[in-house]
Amino acid sequence: MVLKINGLTLALGEREGLLTVRVASLLGLPDGAIADIRVIRRSIDARRTRPPRFVYLLAVRLTDGVDWRSAPERERAGISVTEEVDKPDESRGASSGSAVFERRPVVAGCGPAGLFAALTLAEKGVSVLLLERGRAVPERLADVRAFWEQGILNPESHVHFGEGGAGTFSDGKLTSRVKNPFTSRVKRVLVDMGAPADILVDARPHIGTDRLREVVVNLRKRLIGLGGEVRFGACVTDFRIHKGGLVGIVVNNSEEIRTDHLVLAIGQSAADTYWKLAERGVALAPKPFAIGLRVEHPQELINRIQYGRWAGHPDLPPADYFLTAKVKALNRSCYSFCMCPGGQVIGCSAEAGGVITNGMSRLRRESPWANSAVVVNVRTEDLGGEGPLAGLAFRRHWEEIAFLAGGSDYCAPAERLTDFLSGKNHSPIGRCSFLPGVKGAELRDVLPPFVVEGLKRGFAEFERKMPGFITEEAILIGVETRTSSPVRITRGEDGQSINLTGLYPCGEGAGYAGGIISSALDGIRAAERLILSLGGQAGRRG
Ligand SMILES: Cc1cc2nc3c(=O)[nH]c(=O)nc-3n(C[C@H](O)[C@H](O)[C@H](O)COP(=O)(O)OP(=O)(O)OC[C@H]3O[C@@H](n4cnc5c(N)ncnc54)[C@H](O)[C@@H]3O)c2cc1C
């Protein structure tokens, strides 16, 4: 029999080996009654007013004939114990079959959505072609370094474009609000490809950019091992359409590839591809998103605020936070987003003449800095432009303003949080982690007034929730514009574009996902729908 035990805790300094003793004592079990204990989820309960502790969800296998129900209920206060019902493992996916594609399906984009779509197809025996406009990890790394160290931007190979997509230079947080049985499958694949096994149990799992770079290369090798083909430096530049159906694509403005099935997983930064889709009449719609700034604090200060006097305990990871504020006066919300403990703020320019910020960290999260985006929601009616692509022009405008304010060399405009709030002093900026570099500026000039106002009120609320957040030590860096896609490539229930058969838009760029896990899940879904379109079965064509 297997029990699920939720809410058992360990104090700082206690080791997981103690869990067996704790479970036995909780349930009044004799020696030898527990055959096996597996951690399903581990989280930290840190409330400042009491010592932080680790909280566990466990699967406990008992030896045959053991009676666990006789333990007194009072000993289980705050802990739930239930018998696990055997369920089929949905995360394993549908069975493979043997139907045949007339022409080879193509996946555009080697981010999480494209990679997992291609893998799903390949695992079902489909010979798939994966096209990526950027470069493979080693070459891409050199391009990104040239940008961070010398301000040289390669417009086809940067933090957004290249193997692994936008997540390769990230914190690799794997949190997702989506409840989906395939989430554990995605995580298992990532572990098989080199991610730390902790991601299977941690409530806030993360991989880190250093490990992610290895993982995405291994994913590519696995895809090739399954019969897939991967081409870098291959940008889908046009779409061939006949009677409302896709019949082919153009690569790099020169090569024609005949295909009836394209999984379009291009992320949210391929403005040129969006424009081409619009030109070809593919249904697009504007979508709300959010913009703002990055805030960076010393990590030690965040630890002190979150952990109180227990800050610095070797069992505690660098603390994080998630803060929200309703800005009633503006009828908007302000919130922290993509917080990177022990990380670094990075320049993520995607087009010449624009500055964009974001955050990244290594697996060990060992830097002395904590950063997070702080953003205010933007509605489609704020965009002030016509048509579905108005959001692209809107964010591009503020990225250009930030570029000018930063000195026109890809340094970012930056200001102390206290100066931004007071609007008076402009003290020199202290140290911050941003690459390629920062230049002092008044950040109220680099964002629309409603965002500036929303941020100011939001920070005041953050200070109430997390006293000490507003400090001279906090630096703001701008601008954060790529929280999610401002465009949706409208698709129907069958996963296809509503007016172009054979086009399967998915991932963040399609406007139906955001973040590594949800984009990967959306890629899997796209591949499965594509297979369903053939009657539910897929296979390799000779
Ligand atoms: C710096 C940074 C840090 C982040 N941190 C996190 C984090 O910690 N956790 C998290 O969950 N999310 C994070 N994100 C967001 C996350 O990376 C994205 O949500 C996710 O990568 C989206 O996946 P995707 O596959 O839909 O698109 P992308 O990852 O953007 O991949 C799209 C790919 O398509 C390629 N492409 C574009 N156009 C074409 C074309 N026409 N032809 C061929 N290829 C094309 C691009 O080069 C790119 O490689 C971060 C993003 C950034 C930029």
The ligand as a MOL file (V3000), in Angstrom:
LIG
                    3D

  0  0  0     0  0            999 V3000
M  V30 BEGIN CTAB
M  V30 COUNTS 53 58 0 0 0
M  V30 BEGIN ATOM
M  V30 1 C 16.8460 36.2520 -20.2130 0
M  V30 2 C 15.5960 35.4490 -20.0630 0
M  V30 3 C 15.3610 34.7720 -18.8740 0
M  V30 4 C 14.2340 33.9840 -18.7270 0
M  V30 5 N 14.0660 33.2740 -17.5720 0
M  V30 6 C 13.0680 32.3610 -17.4900 0
M  V30 7 C 12.9780 31.4940 -16.3870 0
M  V30 8 O 13.7890 31.5170 -15.4670 0
M  V30 9 N 11.9480 30.6060 -16.3660 0
M  V30 10 C 11.0070 30.5460 -17.3660 0
M  V30 11 O 10.1090 29.7080 -17.2970 0
M  V30 12 N 11.0790 31.3610 -18.4260 0
M  V30 13 C 12.0940 32.2540 -18.5210 0
M  V30 14 N 12.1750 33.0670 -19.6160 0
M  V30 15 C 11.1360 32.9770 -20.6440 0
M  V30 16 C 11.3400 31.7150 -21.4790 0
M  V30 17 O 12.6620 31.6560 -21.9130 0
M  V30 18 C 10.3800 31.7140 -22.6360 0
M  V30 19 O 9.0630 31.7940 -22.1320 0
M  V30 20 C 10.5110 30.4340 -23.4610 0
M  V30 21 O 11.8270 30.2680 -23.9030 0
M  V30 22 C 9.5600 30.4850 -24.6480 0
M  V30 23 O 9.7420 29.3160 -25.3790 0
M  V30 24 P 9.3900 29.2130 -26.9250 0
M  V30 25 O 9.9330 27.9310 -27.3790 0
M  V30 26 O 7.9530 29.4920 -27.1140 0
M  V30 27 O 10.1580 30.4310 -27.6120 0
M  V30 28 P 11.6970 30.8060 -27.6120 0
M  V30 29 O 12.3880 30.1990 -26.4490 0
M  V30 30 O 11.7370 32.2760 -27.7340 0
M  V30 31 O 12.2910 30.1280 -28.9090 0
M  V30 32 C 11.9350 30.5580 -30.1940 0
M  V30 33 C 13.0390 30.1780 -31.1500 0
M  V30 34 O 12.5640 30.3730 -32.4740 0
M  V30 35 C 13.6160 30.8940 -33.2650 0
M  V30 36 N 13.0050 31.6020 -34.4000 0
M  V30 37 C 12.3610 32.7970 -34.3920 0
M  V30 38 N 11.9170 33.0840 -35.6170 0
M  V30 39 C 12.2740 32.0660 -36.4220 0
M  V30 40 C 12.0800 31.8150 -37.8100 0
M  V30 41 N 11.4030 32.6670 -38.5800 0
M  V30 42 N 12.6170 30.6860 -38.3340 0
M  V30 43 C 13.3180 29.8120 -37.5450 0
M  V30 44 N 13.5260 30.0140 -36.2200 0
M  V30 45 C 12.9870 31.1270 -35.6700 0
M  V30 46 C 14.3570 31.8060 -32.3240 0
M  V30 47 O 15.6840 32.0060 -32.7690 0
M  V30 48 C 14.2820 31.0400 -31.0090 0
M  V30 49 O 15.4000 30.2150 -30.8140 0
M  V30 50 C 13.2980 33.8880 -19.7800 0
M  V30 51 C 13.5090 34.6090 -20.9780 0
M  V30 52 C 14.6420 35.3720 -21.1180 0
M  V30 53 C 14.8740 36.1180 -22.3920 0
M  V30 END ATOM
M  V30 BEGIN BOND
M  V30 1 1 1 2
M  V30 2 1 2 3
M  V30 3 2 2 52
M  V30 4 2 3 4
M  V30 5 1 4 5
M  V30 6 1 4 50
M  V30 7 2 5 6
M  V30 8 1 6 7
M  V30 9 1 6 13
M  V30 10 2 7 8
M  V30 11 1 7 9
M  V30 12 1 9 10
M  V30 13 2 10 11
M  V30 14 1 10 12
M  V30 15 2 12 13
M  V30 16 1 13 14
M  V30 17 1 14 15
M  V30 18 1 14 50
M  V30 19 1 15 16
M  V30 20 1 16 17
M  V30 21 1 16 18
M  V30 22 1 18 19
M  V30 23 1 18 20
M  V30 24 1 20 21
M  V30 25 1 20 22
M  V30 26 1 22 23
M  V30 27 1 23 24
M  V30 28 2 24 25
M  V30 29 1 24 26
M  V30 30 1 24 27
M  V30 31 1 27 28
M  V30 32 2 28 29
M  V30 33 1 28 30
M  V30 34 1 28 31
M  V30 35 1 31 32
M  V30 36 1 32 33
M  V30 37 1 33 34
M  V30 38 1 33 48
M  V30 39 1 34 35
M  V30 40 1 35 36
M  V30 41 1 35 46
M  V30 42 1 36 37
M  V30 43 1 36 45
M  V30 44 2 37 38
M  V30 45 1 38 39
M  V30 46 1 39 40
M  V30 47 2 39 45
M  V30 48 1 40 41
M  V30 49 2 40 42
M  V30 50 1 42 43
M  V30 51 2 43 44
M  V30 52 1 44 45
M  V30 53 1 46 47
M  V30 54 1 46 48
M  V30 55 1 48 49
M  V30 56 2 50 51
M  V30 57 1 51 52
M  V30 58 1 52 53
M  V30 END BOND
M  V30 END CTAB
M  END
